[in-house]
Amino acid sequence: MEIEQEVNMVLDKIRPFLQRDGGDLELTAVEDGIAYIKMIGACEGCGMVGSDLSEGVAAILLEEVPGIVGVLPSSLLHIDQQIEKALENFRPSLKARGRDVKYDSFADDVIYLQVYDLEGNKIEDEDILTATSRYLFDTFPELNQILPAEKKR
């Protein structure tokens, strides 16, 4: 049985609990052991959707489906390209302040960024990192944490 089928079988066990409150969920993709789940119906706007996904659905999938190492909202699928595009939109305001920020990586639910001066030298600039983080949190409210690349584990 393929991993997607296994995930869907487990989701079918969870689904009735969500459906009784007008919600539902669907598997969008499985990539590199990460199951990307879309919460739909009443779950979409619910304030509990983050904890339902991370604490409920994720805990069950991690326990019951070998090969699943994480569960993320489907909106974070291909987050690399999404972050790059968002940074391109924000870059003019950074360059006006003599700085640039480059996306480093996404790991363990954390976005890692690196700040540079306009000559391309890595620098530490907490104000630029904070401004960029605020922009990215506004653009991607489902993000949990943004850190400087040097803090990557």
C-alpha positions in Angstrom: 0.0 0.0 0.0 1.3 3.5 -0.9 1.8 6.0 1.9 -0.9 8.3 0.5 -3.4 5.4 0.8 -2.3 4.8 4.4 -2.7 8.5 5.3 -6.1 8.6 3.7 -7.2 5.5 5.6 -6.2 7.2 8.9 -7.9 10.5 7.9 -11.1 8.5 7.2 -11.0 7.5 10.9 -10.6 11.2 12.0 -13.1 12.6 9.5 -16.4 11.8 11.3 -15.3 13.9 14.4 -14.7 16.9 12.2 -17.7 16.4 10.0 -20.1 16.5 13.0 -19.0 20.1 13.5 -19.3 21.0 9.8 -15.6 20.5 9.0 -13.4 18.1 7.1 -9.9 17.6 5.9 -8.1 16.3 2.8 -4.6 15.1 2.0 -3.1 17.5 -0.5 0.3 15.7 -0.9 3.0 13.7 0.8 6.5 14.9 0.1 9.7 13.8 1.8 7.6 12.2 4.6 5.6 15.3 5.2 1.8 15.0 4.9 0.2 18.3 3.7 -3.3 18.5 5.0 -6.0 21.0 4.0 -8.7 21.7 6.6 -12.0 22.5 4.9 -15.6 23.5 5.7 -16.0 24.9 9.3 -12.4 23.9 10.0 -11.1 26.6 7.6 -11.9 29.6 9.7 -11.8 27.9 13.1 -9.4 29.4 15.6 -8.5 25.8 16.7 -7.4 24.7 13.3 -3.7 25.1 14.1 -3.8 23.0 17.2 -6.3 20.5 15.7 -3.8 19.9 12.9 -0.6 20.0 14.9 -1.8 18.2 18.1 -4.6 16.0 16.9 -4.2 15.0 13.2 -0.4 15.1 13.3 -0.1 13.0 16.4 -2.4 10.3 15.0 -0.7 10.2 11.6 2.8 10.1 13.1 1.8 7.2 15.3 -0.2 5.2 12.7 1.6 5.8 9.4 5.2 4.6 9.0 7.2 7.0 6.9 5.3 10.1 8.0 7.7 12.4 9.8 5.6 15.6 9.9 2.3 17.1 9.1 1.9 20.6 7.8 -1.0 22.7 6.4 -1.3 22.4 2.6 -0.7 26.1 2.3 3.0 25.4 3.2 3.4 23.0 0.3 6.2 24.4 -1.9 6.9 27.0 0.8 10.3 27.6 -0.7 8.9 29.1 -3.9 6.2 31.0 -1.9 8.8 32.6 0.4 11.1 33.5 -2.4 8.2 35.2 -4.2 7.1 37.1 -1.1 10.7 38.3 -0.5 10.9 39.6 -4.1 7.9 41.7 -3.3 9.4 43.0 -0.1 12.9 43.5 -1.4 12.5 47.1 -2.6 11.8 48.3 0.9 14.8 46.4 2.2 17.1 47.8 -0.5 15.9 51.3 0.4 17.3 50.6 3.8 20.6 49.3 2.4 19.8 45.7 3.2 18.7 42.5 1.6 17.3 39.3 3.0 17.7 35.8 1.4 15.7 32.8 2.2 18.0 30.1 3.6 15.7 27.1 4.4 12.5 25.7 6.0 13.1 23.0 8.6 11.2 21.8 11.7 8.4 24.3 11.1 10.9 27.2 11.1 11.8 29.6 8.3 15.5 30.6 8.3 16.6 33.9 6.7 20.0 35.6 6.2 20.4 39.4 6.2 23.0 40.9 3.8 24.2 44.4 3.1 24.0 45.6 -0.5 27.6 44.5 -1.2 26.5 40.9 -0.4 28.2 40.5 3.0 26.3 38.6 5.6 25.4 40.8 8.5 23.3 40.8 11.7 20.5 43.4 11.6 17.7 42.6 14.1 15.5 45.5 12.8 15.6 44.2 9.2 15.0 40.6 10.4 12.0 41.8 12.5 10.5 43.8 9.6 10.9 40.9 7.2 9.4 38.5 9.7 6.4 40.7 10.3 5.9 40.9 6.5 6.1 37.1 6.1 3.8 36.5 9.1 1.3 38.8 7.6 1.6 37.0 4.2 1.7 33.5 5.7 -0.2 33.5 9.0 0.3 29.7 9.4 4.1 30.2 9.9 5.2 29.5 13.4 8.7 30.9 13.6 11.3 32.8 11.6 14.9 32.8 12.7 18.3 34.0 11.4 20.1 31.3 9.4 22.9 31.2 12.0 20.5 29.8 14.5 19.7 26.8 12.4 20.1 23.5 14.3 
